[in-house]
Amino acid sequence: MVRGPRVDRAGDFAHHTAFRAVVVRHAGRGGAKAAGDGGLQGGPAVPGAGIPGDGVAHPVPGAGQPVAGADEVKAPRTEIARPATLAEALALLATEDARILAGGQSLGAALNLRLDAPALLVDINGIPGLDRITLEDRHLVFGPLVRHRAVLESPLVAREVPVLAQVMPHVAHPAIRNRGTTAGSIAYADPAGEMPAVAHLMAAELVLASASGERVVSARDFFLGIYDTLRAPEEMLVAIRWPRTGPNERFAFGEVTRRRGDFASVGFVARAVIEAGLVRGIALTAFASEPAPVLCPAAEGAIGQRLTPGLAADLAGAIAADLDPMPSLAGSAEQKRAQARALARRVLMDLAA
Ligand SMILES: Cc1cc2nc3c(=O)[nH]c(=O)nc-3n(C[C@H](O)[C@H](O)[C@H](O)COP(=O)(O)OP(=O)(O)OC[C@H]3O[C@@H](n4cnc5c(N)ncnc54)[C@H](O)[C@@H]3O)c2cc1C
């Protein structure tokens, strides 16, 4: 089982709450770590350096003494390996205190904030063929370097697993989507991540490989908690197998964020088969409010029925009541439950539309 960055108190989770807590803890120690530990050093403030003409003093890296505390938010010393094959990468994972470097969008922040300090980064970006999206009989298969942007722009994804194309615009911003990978997002298991939620909803098959073999885990079982998954440290997520969407299937998505592209405080993604106006099957996954994506069984009360506004409101009440939201900077548990009730109703009505 893999635990990602340290989060001391699950109850305090909000996105970046953990990051802030660590920064505050370091700052409280009042300063520099042992010399030579490899943290990128900020130099003293030099008037006029940095942004021309702003008249503000900016730190210049490497210029003289470190600014007090500046080294506390930079990455620890870490070796980087750039394997040319998957086998080499898996061998490195088996023998070292190593982390895979995929898009680096989450790992970079975790290292800079000293939430993680591995001995070795295994940069998989030089391994050919890991960015493929392939169509199989019953699945659309992503390699571990399929980037968010490629998902957003792929006609194959839009046709075969349209919920991915529907949700992806809500993942971060274009600069992050250019580098960030779906596999990295799922492996990282941020409770507020949209891709873990979609994988959970779709019961995507996650192929985990190590030097000693492969196993396949359902995304319904994979997520254990905040940054915590079933993946063993020596395992790499080498493929995500998305079930191809069938006829009459519909999807809906909603999340509460402060701004579009931010991490959500409450979110739902839903899948239903609706025939002749009646719900034949439904699944609803809640994310962000809980430590890991969870299925909302109360949504199954819609089966055999027409999704009217009244039914959606009743089901939304039951769905929200079943949740156990984490209080965070984004709101108290009760605020999040109220948001969940309103959002679940809207998502259910979107399914019916
Ligand atoms: C400002 C900002 C805003 C963001 N907003 C959102 C958002 O709204 N929604 C959202 O979902 N995400 C968001 N993200 C995260 C983004 O989607 C990341 O790209 C993603 O979480 C991690 O993907 P990555 O490829 O960058 O992984 P990396 O940062 O390279 O790796 C993340 C972790 O996963 C591990 N890992 C990576 N690939 C694998 C693999 N194949 N097998 C096993 N372990 C692996 C790494 O070792 C590391 O521990 C945001 C990021 C930033 C910086």
The ligand as a MOL file (V3000), in Angstrom:
LIG
                    3D

  0  0  0     0  0            999 V3000
M  V30 BEGIN CTAB
M  V30 COUNTS 53 58 0 0 0
M  V30 BEGIN ATOM
M  V30 1 C -1.9730 24.2430 -9.6130 0
M  V30 2 C -2.4720 22.8330 -9.8100 0
M  V30 3 C -3.8290 22.6230 -9.9060 0
M  V30 4 C -4.3090 21.3270 -10.0910 0
M  V30 5 N -5.6620 21.1470 -10.1690 0
M  V30 6 C -6.1400 19.9060 -10.3050 0
M  V30 7 C -7.5480 19.6760 -10.3740 0
M  V30 8 O -8.3670 20.5920 -10.3630 0
M  V30 9 N -7.9750 18.3810 -10.4630 0
M  V30 10 C -7.0920 17.3230 -10.5080 0
M  V30 11 O -7.5410 16.1740 -10.5950 0
M  V30 12 N -5.7650 17.5190 -10.4720 0
M  V30 13 C -5.2630 18.7720 -10.3730 0
M  V30 14 N -3.9180 18.9560 -10.3150 0
M  V30 15 C -3.0340 17.7830 -10.3490 0
M  V30 16 C -2.7250 17.3890 -11.7690 0
M  V30 17 O -3.8640 16.8000 -12.3510 0
M  V30 18 C -1.5630 16.3950 -11.7750 0
M  V30 19 O -1.1220 16.3040 -13.0630 0
M  V30 20 C -1.8430 14.9970 -11.3120 0
M  V30 21 O -2.3730 14.9280 -10.0410 0
M  V30 22 C -0.5860 14.1440 -11.2170 0
M  V30 23 O -0.1880 13.7980 -12.4860 0
M  V30 24 P 1.3350 13.8880 -12.8790 0
M  V30 25 O 1.4710 13.1380 -14.1440 0
M  V30 26 O 1.7620 15.3030 -12.8850 0
M  V30 27 O 2.0350 13.0460 -11.7100 0
M  V30 28 P 3.3840 13.3340 -10.9320 0
M  V30 29 O 3.3170 14.6550 -10.2650 0
M  V30 30 O 4.5490 13.0340 -11.7870 0
M  V30 31 O 3.2610 12.1690 -9.8450 0
M  V30 32 C 2.3220 12.2390 -8.7910 0
M  V30 33 C 2.5080 11.0200 -7.8860 0
M  V30 34 O 2.0600 9.8510 -8.5470 0
M  V30 35 C 3.1510 8.9210 -8.7130 0
M  V30 36 N 3.0130 8.3830 -10.0570 0
M  V30 37 C 2.9490 9.0700 -11.2200 0
M  V30 38 N 2.7270 8.2360 -12.2400 0
M  V30 39 C 2.6670 6.9900 -11.7130 0
M  V30 40 C 2.4440 5.7110 -12.2580 0
M  V30 41 N 2.2480 5.5210 -13.5750 0
M  V30 42 N 2.4330 4.6390 -11.4380 0
M  V30 43 C 2.6230 4.8110 -10.1050 0
M  V30 44 N 2.8220 6.0050 -9.5300 0
M  V30 45 C 2.8570 7.0870 -10.3320 0
M  V30 46 C 4.4100 9.7340 -8.5070 0
M  V30 47 O 5.4720 8.9390 -8.0540 0
M  V30 48 C 3.9530 10.7580 -7.4950 0
M  V30 49 O 3.9820 10.2030 -6.2040 0
M  V30 50 C -3.4020 20.2380 -10.1660 0
M  V30 51 C -2.0290 20.4510 -10.0870 0
M  V30 52 C -1.5590 21.7310 -9.9040 0
M  V30 53 C -0.0780 21.9660 -9.8230 0
M  V30 END ATOM
M  V30 BEGIN BOND
M  V30 1 1 1 2
M  V30 2 1 2 3
M  V30 3 2 2 52
M  V30 4 2 3 4
M  V30 5 1 4 5
M  V30 6 1 4 50
M  V30 7 2 5 6
M  V30 8 1 6 7
M  V30 9 1 6 13
M  V30 10 2 7 8
M  V30 11 1 7 9
M  V30 12 1 9 10
M  V30 13 2 10 11
M  V30 14 1 10 12
M  V30 15 2 12 13
M  V30 16 1 13 14
M  V30 17 1 14 15
M  V30 18 1 14 50
M  V30 19 1 15 16
M  V30 20 1 16 17
M  V30 21 1 16 18
M  V30 22 1 18 19
M  V30 23 1 18 20
M  V30 24 1 20 21
M  V30 25 1 20 22
M  V30 26 1 22 23
M  V30 27 1 23 24
M  V30 28 2 24 25
M  V30 29 1 24 26
M  V30 30 1 24 27
M  V30 31 1 27 28
M  V30 32 2 28 29
M  V30 33 1 28 30
M  V30 34 1 28 31
M  V30 35 1 31 32
M  V30 36 1 32 33
M  V30 37 1 33 34
M  V30 38 1 33 48
M  V30 39 1 34 35
M  V30 40 1 35 36
M  V30 41 1 35 46
M  V30 42 1 36 37
M  V30 43 1 36 45
M  V30 44 2 37 38
M  V30 45 1 38 39
M  V30 46 1 39 40
M  V30 47 2 39 45
M  V30 48 1 40 41
M  V30 49 2 40 42
M  V30 50 1 42 43
M  V30 51 2 43 44
M  V30 52 1 44 45
M  V30 53 1 46 47
M  V30 54 1 46 48
M  V30 55 1 48 49
M  V30 56 2 50 51
M  V30 57 1 51 52
M  V30 58 1 52 53
M  V30 END BOND
M  V30 END CTAB
M  END
